Amino acid sequence: MQEPEDYIAVADTYYSRRQRWLGNSASFASMFSDTGFQFASWRLTLTYGRGMVAECCLSKEARKFFDYCGRTSDWLPPFDWLDWLGSIEAVEFYKEPNLIAQATPEQLARLLIAHTRNDRVNPGALYAAFQSGIITAIVRRAQALVEG
């Protein structure tokens, strides 16, 4: 049986990892909010047997963000991102992106992870999420939680 001190240590580790993730995510808020920021570009490639193939190429800064924040939320319990994307909770964020301004850190991480994993099977999904304002809303909310 675990002693109460063990529970406190686990909670402290969870909290410190979550806060570090929020801080890392928030550090991109001003960059992503800049109207001149180039998140990604499309590249057309002529391939043998497949014709023209469009590839979405994230900018160096966007790649750094998703490598660092979209895949490193080691504090978040595992979840089925595909099921979660179809949940009422997730759908509400897509129908009403302004709700992201009240999202919890867990919801922000789930949104970000779901978008990152979705992009693996649907190239350009991250770019679409950025264009729609969802990614910027996530980092702004992270910033508000850090400053809060």
PyMOL commands that set and color helices and strands:
alter all, ss='L'
color gray80, all
select helices_A, chain A and resi 4-26+29-33+60-68+81-85+88-95+97-102+105-121+125-132+134-147
alter helices_A, ss='H'
color red, helices_A
select strands_A, chain A and resi 40-47+51-58
alter strands_A, ss='S'
color yellow, strands_A
deselect
rebuild
show_as cartoon
